[in-house]
Amino acid sequence: MSEHTDTGPVVPPDATGSLDPEALEAVLAAPGERFRHDYLEIRDLRVVFDGFVAVDGVDLTVTQGDLRFLIGPNGAGKTTIVDAITGLAPATGSVQFGGVELLGRASHKVVRAGVGRTFQTASVFDELTVLQNLDIAAGAGRRPWTMLRRRQVVPPEVEAALETVGLTHVRDLPAGVLAHGQKQWLEIGMLLVQDARLLLLDEPVAGMSQAEREETGLLLQRIGEQRTVVVVEHDMEFLRSFASSVTVLHQGRVLSEGTVAQVQADPRVVEVYLGSGAHGRGRGAAAQTDGTTSHPGAAPAASTEVE
Ligand SMILES: Nc1ncnc2c1ncn2[C@@H]1O[C@H](COP(=O)(O)OP(=O)(O)OP(=O)(O)O)[C@@H](O)[C@H]1O
């Protein structure tokens, strides 16, 4: 596994490729009926770390076809919500996807329920080729040596994912030589071959060039037409360009929700991003009635603007 770097692509400039709309159509048209009733329904989600309330009674509903962005100042609880959904943080309440309760399931069983996530740093196997990375993601049930062996025939779902994320031309290169954006696309491709119907993406465009952001946004919009996609993001320009809806979190709670225009016009959102940082309001650990504390000094993200 590797952390991403912001170094440029090692593949030649003329081989950078772009996302193929026709390939996208083919992949996204296929699933059809089985995606129809997929939606994420979170009720009264609460995550407490050693008495510290990181997520405090969050309700969230994201339907298939939506492209929901989760935003909020640093420490608002965005990643913790994703961790709770995927079995990586202890939580109470309810998280259902497609009618299946996820809370209490081990991480691998959450994956089997059709939920996939990416992390803030790309987690691909640098030494393995793009194709091998996808093959491993696709073949959870196969034996390691079978997955690593170079195949004569590439499985159709892997072929389709390669084309969807625009990496067919680099499929035999080690993932380690990919540009940062390409690594993120590979991760998304890995979720597609795993057949994730709910994709949870943590800051997918961090460190990307403008062109890569644009490609990524278009990719997510298209994937979001058929799958349920939740994007944790700080990049407001990216959000304005591609979000269908936005949930704003603050101190572990939902502060505002709606279209981009609606949340931008919400005075509470403006206050959190612009007001409390400047004047120091909202800081200090607030004592809860149950003896827990919440969000000491959850500072606004300095780089984040809502206007
Ligand atoms: N394992 C943990 N143990 C204790 N506290 C934690 C743990 N994970 C997260 N926290 C705390 O929970 C709060 C929410 O963190 P989280 O990472 O979810 O915020 P975020 O909104 O994703 O922030 P950022 O935008 O900076 O990534 C923070 O105050 C963080 O320090």
The ligand as an SDF file (V2000), in Angstrom:
LIG
                    3D

 31 33  0  0  0  0  0  0  0  0999 V2000
  -10.1580    7.2810   16.9210 N   0  0  0  0  0  0  0  0  0  0  0  0
  -10.4400    8.4490   17.4890 C   0  0  0  0  0  0  0  0  0  0  0  0
  -10.2570    8.6490   18.8080 N   0  0  0  0  0  0  0  0  0  0  0  0
  -10.5470    9.8220   19.3780 C   0  0  0  0  0  0  0  0  0  0  0  0
  -11.0290   10.8990   18.7260 N   0  0  0  0  0  0  0  0  0  0  0  0
  -11.2280   10.7620   17.4040 C   0  0  0  0  0  0  0  0  0  0  0  0
  -10.9420    9.5510   16.7120 C   0  0  0  0  0  0  0  0  0  0  0  0
  -11.2570    9.7210   15.3990 N   0  0  0  0  0  0  0  0  0  0  0  0
  -11.7070   10.9840   15.2860 C   0  0  0  0  0  0  0  0  0  0  0  0
  -11.6700   11.6010   16.4730 N   0  0  0  0  0  0  0  0  0  0  0  0
  -12.1000   12.9680   16.7450 C   0  0  0  0  0  0  0  0  0  0  0  0
  -13.4360   13.0800   16.2850 O   0  0  0  0  0  0  0  0  0  0  0  0
  -13.6430   14.3760   15.7310 C   0  0  0  0  0  0  0  0  0  0  0  0
  -14.1510   14.2160   14.3190 C   0  0  0  0  0  0  0  0  0  0  0  0
  -13.0720   13.7670   13.5080 O   0  0  0  0  0  0  0  0  0  0  0  0
  -13.2450   13.4960   11.9520 P   0  0  0  0  0  0  0  0  0  0  0  0
  -11.9320   12.9830   11.4660 O   0  0  0  0  0  0  0  0  0  0  0  0
  -14.4360   12.6720   11.7420 O   0  0  0  0  0  0  0  0  0  0  0  0
  -13.5180   14.9520   11.4150 O   0  0  0  0  0  0  0  0  0  0  0  0
  -13.6340   15.4360    9.9150 P   0  0  0  0  0  0  0  0  0  0  0  0
  -14.8710   16.2390    9.8220 O   0  0  0  0  0  0  0  0  0  0  0  0
  -13.4720   14.2950    8.9850 O   0  0  0  0  0  0  0  0  0  0  0  0
  -12.3780   16.4010    9.8410 O   0  0  0  0  0  0  0  0  0  0  0  0
  -11.3070   16.6720    8.6660 P   0  0  0  0  0  0  0  0  0  0  0  0
  -12.0250   17.5060    7.6690 O   0  0  0  0  0  0  0  0  0  0  0  0
  -10.2340   17.4120    9.3700 O   0  0  0  0  0  0  0  0  0  0  0  0
  -10.8610   15.3330    8.1240 O   0  0  0  0  0  0  0  0  0  0  0  0
  -12.3080   15.1100   15.8140 C   0  0  0  0  0  0  0  0  0  0  0  0
  -12.3320   15.9450   16.9360 O   0  0  0  0  0  0  0  0  0  0  0  0
  -11.3130   13.9930   15.9560 C   0  0  0  0  0  0  0  0  0  0  0  0
  -10.1830   14.4210   16.6830 O   0  0  0  0  0  0  0  0  0  0  0  0
  1  2  1  0
  2  3  1  0
  2  7  2  0
  3  4  2  0
  4  5  1  0
  5  6  2  0
  6  7  1  0
  6 10  1  0
  7  8  1  0
  8  9  2  0
  9 10  1  0
 10 11  1  0
 11 12  1  0
 11 30  1  0
 12 13  1  0
 13 14  1  0
 13 28  1  0
 14 15  1  0
 15 16  1  0
 16 17  2  0
 16 18  1  0
 16 19  1  0
 19 20  1  0
 20 21  2  0
 20 22  1  0
 20 23  1  0
 23 24  1  0
 24 25  2  0
 24 26  1  0
 24 27  1  0
 28 29  1  0
 28 30  1  0
 30 31  1  0
M  END
$$$$
